[in-house]
Amino acid sequence: MADTREFDIALFGATGFVGKLTALYLAGAAPDTARIALAGRSLDKLTAVRAELGPAAANWELVVADSTDQPSIDALAARTKVVVTTVGPYLRYGMPLVAACAKAGTHYADLTGEPLFIRDAIDRYHEQAVETGAKIVNSCGYDSIPSDLSVYLLYKRSVEDNTGELEDTTLIASMKGGASGGTIDSGRAMMEAIAADSTKASVLAHPYSLSPDKTMDPDVGRQTDQALMRASAIHPGLDGWVATFIMGAHNTKIVRRSNGLLGWVYGKNFRYREVMSAGKSPAAPLVAAGIAGGIVATMAAGAVLSRVSAGRKLLDRVLPKPGTGPDEKSRNSGWFTMKTYAHTTSGAKYVATFSGKGDPGYQATAVLLGESGLCLAFDTGKQPELAGILTPAAAMGDALTERLRAAGMTIEVDRA
């Protein structure tokens, strides 16, 4: 991309809850010479956000753009090297920006946890983005950077040690934090899309639905994201129980897409799943069962209610609203730790640790998304030479890992 754009980074959705947190992070982390713009529908709200960011952002440009106004989105993409977007649900509002960036050769990072959106983006714009050199990078928050980079680094370590290909690999998530209104609204958008077209359900159900070439997918039998088991089944040194991780169904697809985009280097027998810790107390089996059953029941109820107008109105009343979130004290008290256990073909065992401070869906996500934007804008010489609809590992790999370590996150791989 020729360096003739007005901006290095444009943050679209800067007036939303996570958008403001990302803007605040960029104000503290971006180089002094970075040319940053805040974009959104309301000039008054953009002005107010910029005023809250302090002197570092005093000269940032403000750009009015609306996802329902394609010319304004096209103009935004043409003016910047990178667009970072928090405007979701992406199924409802995201595709115009993907189209604009693919056409203009503009790099892009989002927070989507919506496989239906990514599959549609791949089908419609991957080839065009490859031609223009645009890196369209999905899932650059807590979902799915820790998952994606952990497996990527396990693969790199196995190559370094010459211990063979990855086989059974399992991530165990532990965290303190809440689900955001935006995340819940994204789930609703997918349920409504499936209610309108039942064939889309297969994208959620199939483990390789985001694969770049299904003929090359590993033939490892059935893989499921549902779990209720002892942690010792994953690694003998672990205690307690694990259950279904609600974002595992999305994150696993991102990891498998990375494997395909990188040439299926993780291994021909690579199997991957994600679970969450349910603790070690005597009640842990019941907690694990409740988590697993609750997720299934919630998704089923959401799917049914999304089919009718009265059901959608009920969900509007009882669910957290998009753009809402916890106060600063609650955000700062959050944390996450992801430990990924891997076996290789030679029998070697590894564990990757990816941890950070702050509520995963808010504070930590602002760091992850902000550093993704900075990486795409300023680390082009350190990244894989891939373009198209990409994943964090395939697009940024080592460069993003270095940035996140420097930002205070723990990212390491050890022999287990």
C-alpha positions in Angstrom: 0.0 0.0 0.0 1.4 3.4 -1.0 1.9 5.7 2.0 -0.3 8.4 0.5 -3.3 8.1 2.9 -4.3 10.9 5.3 -4.4 8.6 8.3 -2.5 5.6 9.7 -5.6 4.4 11.6 -9.2 5.3 11.6 -11.3 4.0 14.6 -14.8 3.4 13.4 -17.4 3.3 16.2 -15.3 5.5 18.5 -18.4 6.7 20.4 -19.5 3.2 21.5 -18.5 1.7 24.8 -15.7 -0.5 23.5 -14.9 2.1 20.9 -14.2 4.7 23.6 -12.0 2.3 25.5 -10.0 1.6 22.3 -9.7 5.3 21.6 -8.4 5.8 25.1 -5.9 3.0 24.7 -4.6 4.4 21.4 -4.2 7.8 22.9 -1.7 6.3 25.3 -0.1 3.7 23.2 0.2 5.1 19.7 3.4 6.8 18.5 3.4 10.6 18.8 3.6 10.8 15.0 0.7 8.5 14.4 -2.1 10.0 12.3 -5.3 8.9 13.9 -9.0 9.6 13.1 -12.1 8.9 15.0 -15.1 8.0 12.9 -18.8 7.5 13.6 -22.3 8.8 12.8 -22.4 11.9 15.0 -19.9 14.7 14.8 -21.0 16.0 18.2 -20.4 12.7 19.9 -17.0 12.3 18.2 -16.1 15.8 19.4 -17.0 14.8 23.0 -15.0 11.6 22.9 -11.9 13.3 21.6 -12.2 15.9 24.4 -12.0 13.1 27.0 -8.8 11.6 25.5 -6.4 14.3 26.6 -3.7 16.3 24.8 -2.4 13.3 22.8 -5.7 13.2 20.8 -6.3 16.9 20.5 -5.4 17.0 16.8 -7.0 13.8 15.8 -9.3 14.2 12.8 -13.1 13.5 13.1 -14.8 11.7 10.2 -18.6 11.3 9.9 -19.4 7.9 8.4 -22.4 5.6 8.6 -22.6 2.0 7.7 -26.0 2.6 6.0 -24.3 5.2 3.8 -21.9 3.3 1.5 -20.3 6.4 -0.1 -19.3 7.7 3.4 -17.8 4.2 4.2 -16.0 4.1 0.9 -14.5 7.6 1.5 -13.4 6.5 5.0 -11.6 3.5 3.7 -9.9 5.4 1.0 -8.4 8.0 3.4 -6.7 5.6 5.8 -4.1 2.8 5.9 -6.0 0.8 8.5 -9.6 0.8 9.8 -10.3 -0.5 13.3 -14.0 -1.1 13.8 -16.1 -1.8 16.8 -19.5 -1.4 15.0 -21.5 -4.5 15.4 -23.3 -6.8 15.2 -21.2 -7.2 12.1 -23.9 -9.3 10.4 -26.1 -6.2 10.5 -23.6 -3.4 10.1 -20.2 -4.8 9.1 -20.2 -5.8 5.5 -20.2 -2.3 3.9 -16.9 -1.6 5.5 -15.4 -4.9 4.5 -16.5 -4.2 0.9 -14.9 -0.7 1.0 -11.6 -1.9 2.5 -11.3 -4.8 0.1 -11.9 -2.4 -2.8 -9.5 0.2 -1.6 -6.7 -2.1 -0.4 -7.2 -0.9 3.2 -6.2 -3.0 6.2 -9.0 -3.8 8.6 -9.4 -5.2 12.1 -12.7 -6.0 13.9 -14.1 -7.7 17.0 -16.5 -10.1 15.5 -17.5 -13.4 17.1 -19.9 -14.2 14.2 -18.9 -17.1 12.0 -21.9 -16.3 9.7 -20.4 -12.8 9.0 -16.9 -14.1 8.4 -18.1 -16.9 6.0 -20.1 -14.3 4.0 -17.1 -12.0 3.9 -14.9 -14.8 2.7 -17.3 -15.7 -0.1 -17.8 -12.2 -1.2 -14.5 -10.3 -0.8 -11.6 -12.6 -0.1 -10.4 -12.7 -3.7 -10.8 -9.0 -4.2 -8.8 -8.3 -0.9 -6.0 -10.6 -2.1 -5.8 -8.6 -5.4 -5.7 -5.2 -3.7 -3.4 -6.4 -0.8 -5.9 -5.7 1.9 -5.6 -7.6 5.2 -9.1 -8.0 6.5 -8.5 -9.4 9.9 -11.5 -10.7 11.9 -11.8 -11.4 15.7 -9.1 -9.2 17.1 -10.3 -9.1 20.7 -10.5 -11.6 23.5 -12.2 -13.6 20.9 -10.0 -14.8 19.3 -6.4 -13.5 19.7 -5.4 -15.5 22.8 -6.7 -18.7 21.2 -5.2 -18.1 17.8 -1.8 -16.9 18.8 -1.4 -19.6 21.5 -1.8 -22.4 18.9 0.4 -20.5 16.4 3.2 -20.2 19.0 2.8 -23.9 20.0 3.4 -24.8 16.4 6.4 -22.5 16.2 7.9 -24.1 19.3 7.4 -27.6 18.0 9.2 -26.7 14.8 12.0 -25.1 16.8 12.4 -28.2 19.0 11.8 -30.6 16.0 9.2 -32.5 18.0 6.8 -33.1 15.1 3.3 -31.9 14.3 0.6 -30.9 16.7 -2.1 -33.4 17.5 -4.6 -33.2 20.4 -4.6 -29.5 21.5 -7.0 -28.1 24.2 -7.4 -24.6 25.5 -8.7 -24.1 29.1 -10.1 -20.7 29.8 -10.3 -19.0 33.2 -11.4 -15.5 33.6 -13.2 -12.8 35.7 -15.5 -10.6 33.6 -18.9 -10.4 32.1 -20.5 -10.8 28.7 -21.0 -7.4 26.9 -24.3 -6.2 25.5 -22.6 -6.2 22.1 -21.5 -9.8 22.4 -25.1 -10.8 23.3 -26.5 -8.7 20.4 -24.1 -10.5 18.0 -25.5 -13.8 19.2 -29.0 -12.6 18.6 -28.1 -11.4 15.1 -26.9 -14.9 14.2 -30.0 -16.5 15.6 -32.2 -14.1 13.6 -30.2 -14.9 10.5 -30.6 -18.6 11.0 -34.3 -18.1 11.7 -34.6 -16.4 8.3 -32.4 -19.0 6.5 -32.0 -22.4 8.2 -29.2 -23.4 5.9 -26.9 -21.0 7.7 -27.0 -23.2 10.8 -24.4 -25.5 9.2 -21.9 -22.7 9.4 -22.2 -22.6 13.2 -22.2 -26.4 13.5 -19.4 -27.5 11.2 -15.9 -27.2 12.8 -14.3 -26.3 9.4 -16.9 -23.9 8.1 -14.3 -21.1 7.8 -11.7 -23.3 6.1 -10.0 -21.9 3.0 -10.1 -25.3 1.3 -12.3 -28.0 2.7 -10.6 -30.7 0.6 -7.4 -30.1 2.7 -9.0 -30.2 6.1 -7.5 -32.8 8.5 -9.5 -36.1 8.6 -9.6 -36.5 12.4 -13.2 -37.6 12.9 -16.0 -35.8 14.7 -15.0 -32.7 16.8 -17.4 -31.1 19.2 -17.3 -27.9 21.3 -19.5 -29.4 24.0 -17.6 -30.5 27.1 -18.2 -31.9 30.6 -15.1 -33.8 31.9 -12.3 -33.9 34.5 -9.4 -31.6 33.7 -7.0 -34.5 34.3 -8.2 -36.0 31.0 -6.5 -33.1 29.3 -3.3 -33.2 31.3 -2.5 -35.6 34.3 -1.3 -32.7 36.4 -4.6 -30.8 36.4 -7.4 -31.0 39.0 -11.0 -30.1 38.9 -13.6 -30.1 36.1 -14.0 -28.3 32.8 -17.1 -27.4 30.8 -18.2 -25.9 27.5 -16.6 -22.5 26.8 -19.2 -20.4 25.2 -16.9 -18.8 22.7 -15.2 -22.1 21.8 -17.4 -22.7 18.9 -16.2 -19.5 17.3 -12.5 -19.5 18.4 -11.9 -23.0 17.2 -13.1 -22.1 13.7 -10.6 -19.2 13.7 -7.7 -21.4 14.8 -8.6 -24.0 12.1 -8.8 -21.2 9.5 -5.3 -20.0 10.5 -4.0 -23.5 10.0 -5.4 -23.6 6.5 -4.2 -20.1 5.6 -0.7 -21.0 6.8 -0.7 -24.1 4.6 -2.0 -26.7 7.1 1.3 -26.5 9.0 -0.1 -27.5 12.4 -0.4 -31.1 11.3 -2.5 -33.6 9.4 -3.9 -34.9 12.7 -4.4 -31.6 14.4 -7.4 -31.6 16.7 -8.5 -28.6 18.6 -11.1 -27.7 21.2 -11.7 -25.2 23.9 -13.2 -25.6 27.4 -13.5 -23.5 30.5 -12.5 -24.2 34.1 -15.4 -25.0 36.5 -13.2 -25.2 39.6 -12.0 -27.8 42.0 -14.7 -27.8 44.7 -17.0 -30.8 45.4 -19.7 -28.9 43.6 -17.5 -28.5 40.5 -19.2 -31.4 38.5 -22.6 -29.8 39.1 -21.2 -26.3 38.1 -19.7 -27.9 34.9 -22.9 -29.6 34.1 -24.9 -26.4 34.7 -22.6 -24.4 32.4 -22.8 -26.9 29.6 -26.5 -27.4 29.9 -27.2 -23.7 30.4 -25.3 -22.7 27.2 -27.3 -25.2 25.1 -30.6 -24.2 26.7 -29.9 -20.5 26.3 -28.9 -20.9 22.6 -32.0 -23.0 22.0 -34.3 -20.5 23.7 -32.7 -17.6 21.8 -33.2 -19.4 18.5 -36.9 -20.0 19.2 -37.6 -16.5 20.4 -35.7 -14.9 17.5 -38.2 -16.5 15.1 -41.2 -14.3 16.2 -41.7 -10.6 16.7 -43.0 -11.1 20.3 -39.9 -13.1 21.2 -37.6 -10.5 19.8 -39.3 -7.8 21.8 -39.0 -9.9 25.0 -35.2 -10.3 24.3 -35.0 -6.5 23.8 -36.4 -6.0 27.3 -34.4 -8.6 29.3 -30.9 -8.6 27.7 -28.1 -6.0 28.2 -28.2 -3.3 25.6 -25.4 -2.9 23.0 -23.0 -0.2 23.9 -23.3 -0.8 27.7 -20.7 -2.2 30.1 -19.3 -2.2 33.6 -17.8 0.7 35.4 -14.0 1.4 35.5 -13.5 -0.3 38.9 -15.1 -3.5 37.6 -13.2 -3.4 34.3 -9.9 -3.0 36.1 -10.6 -5.9 38.5 -11.1 -8.4 35.7 -8.5 -10.8 34.3 -8.1 -13.8 32.0 -5.8 -16.8 31.7 -5.8 -19.2 28.8 -3.7 -22.3 29.0 -3.4 -24.4 25.9 -2.1 -28.0 26.2 -0.7 -29.7 23.1 0.7 -33.1 22.2 2.9 -33.6 19.2 3.5 -36.7 17.0 6.8 -37.4 18.8 5.1 -37.5 22.2 6.3 -34.1 23.3 3.9 -32.1 25.5 3.6 -28.3 25.7 1.5 -25.7 27.4 1.0 -22.2 26.1 0.0 -19.5 28.6 -1.7 -16.3 27.5 -2.9 -14.0 30.3 -3.8 -10.4 30.8 -5.3 -7.9 33.2 -8.7 -6.2 32.9 -12.1 -7.4 32.0 -11.6 -9.7 29.0 -14.5 -8.3 26.9 -13.7 -4.6 27.6 -10.4 -3.6 29.1 -8.3 -6.4 27.7 -10.1 -6.3 24.3 -9.3 -2.6 23.9 -5.6 -3.5 24.2 -5.9 -6.4 21.8 -7.8 -4.5 19.2 -5.7 -1.3 19.6 -2.4 -3.2 19.2 -3.8 -5.0 16.2 -4.5 -1.7 14.5 -1.0 -0.4 15.4 0.5 -3.6 14.1 -1.3 -3.4 10.8 -0.3 0.2 10.4 3.3 0.2 11.5 4.7 -3.4 11.4 4.1 -4.3 7.8 7.7 -5.5 7.3 7.4 -8.0 10.2 4.1 -9.6 9.0 3.4 -12.6 6.8 2.8 -11.6 3.2 -0.8 -12.7 3.1 -3.8 -10.7 2.1 -7.6 -11.4 2.0 -10.0 -12.3 4.8 -7.5 -13.4 7.5 -7.1 -14.4 11.1 -4.9 -12.6 13.7 -2.2 -15.4 13.5 -2.1 -15.6 9.8 -2.1 -11.8 9.3 0.2 -10.6 12.1 1.7 -13.7 13.9 5.0 -12.8 15.5 4.7 -9.1 15.1 1.4 -8.9 17.1 2.8 -11.3 19.7 5.8 -8.9 20.3 3.4 -6.0 20.6 1.1 -7.7 23.2 4.1 -8.8 25.3 5.3 -5.2 25.3 1.8 -4.1 26.3 2.0 -6.2 29.5 0.4 -9.5 28.5 2.0 -12.8 29.4 2.5 -15.0 26.4 4.8 -18.0 26.7 5.2 -21.6 25.7 6.8 -24.3 28.0 7.2 -28.0 28.0 4.4 -29.6 30.0 
